[in-house]
Amino acid sequence: MSTAARWDIFCSVVDHFGDIAVSWRLARQLHAEHGLAVRLFVDDLATFRRLWPGLDETADAQRILGVEVLRWHAGTRFDSVADVVVDAFGSRTPDAYLERMAARTRPPVWLNLEYLSAEDWIEDCHRLASPHPRLPLTRYFFFPGFTARTGGVLEERGLASLRAAFLADAAARTAALENWEATAPDPDAIVVSLFGYGGPAVGAVLQAWAAGDQSVCVLAPEGRVSPDIARFFDLPRVSRGARLRRGSLEVQVLPFRSQDDYDRLLWASDCNFVRGEDSFVRAQWAENPFVWSIYLQDGAAHWPKLHAFLDRYGAGLEPQALWNVREFWRLWNRGEPSPEILGAAWQRFWNLREELQAHNAGWAANLRANRDLATNLVRFAIERL
Ligand code: TRH
């Protein structure tokens, strides 16, 4: 084992799934691909269990896929510190732990894993050192991102081959949809996976699809969009198993499944509506046309982030094509309530599907050239030990 063999990741779940989604993916990968002993401290096992149904919500300590998962609360006692310590997304390493870090002759490498962004400034802040105000410790900013001057994004080794094998095997698609409890969509339907934060744009796009000429089959895991689906179909609520039709539209409400299952849902769909951070990245690895619901931030800080991504991602597209993508994404994130406006923008977006599919393959190849986030973190840590 190397001197950077023991890693502790602290994950405080702020809301939704993104914090634990990324922390868990990272922890698994550090152990499976880099042979590291990883402890994942999490303050919300109930949310974690949604992504990993085998997890025991009541256990203070459990080992999953070789990762030691520990419940983290105010009374957590730390018997040891690791060689590398990661604060995921603003999680604060507890003071008692920091004191122990500082007491070591050679303090651990301490990393602040930041949120993903395509903005230029992150390249300047990536890898910057920030001294602790009191203790002899330095924390380094580590920014995931889309360029070679950032930490990259998470991608497990072999993911591309898994996807290629899935796409080459029609039976695998059928099996995946069955596993999601979905019934086979009409063969000529556009299959859309729908994951988002909900709001008036959901009803508007459903209306546009229902009124359109082309069949659309929406596969929607239960969650924030469910009330909007129910409202559209004049129902008090919808839950998994619901099959609803209006005009050219079919909506299937699915269960919420594991992260690995979710990848297969993205691969099996023609177009993916995703959100936040982790599903957004997975849609990029899926390479199908995708639409991003960005996580809303105070002071509308999410808009520059959305456009920064589109500027980078769309650099290789024809200007008119990029305009069409930007317009649909902008209206979707604005919560555009008019089915006519949103439907027309969707049509312009969907007319680009072949161009986008080809473009996304190139985009994924470029991301891969930056190396994956876990490998970049490991290299950075080794340099500093
Ligand atoms: O849940 P999110 O909205 O998380 C957000 C973002 O990360 C945001 O940036 C952050 O600030 C906020 O949390 C606190 O979206 P995200 O990041 O896509 O995470 C969702 C995870 O859920 C992702 O790993 C995919 C997974 N998932 C499943 O495992 N099964 C499912 O059925 C579905 C629909 C999703």
Residues whose N, C-alpha, C, O or C-beta is under 5 A from the ligand:
A	BS01	TRH	V14 D15 H16 F17 G18 D19 A21 L51 F195 P221 P255 F256 R257 S258 Q259 Y262 R275 G276 E277 D278 S279 F280 Y295
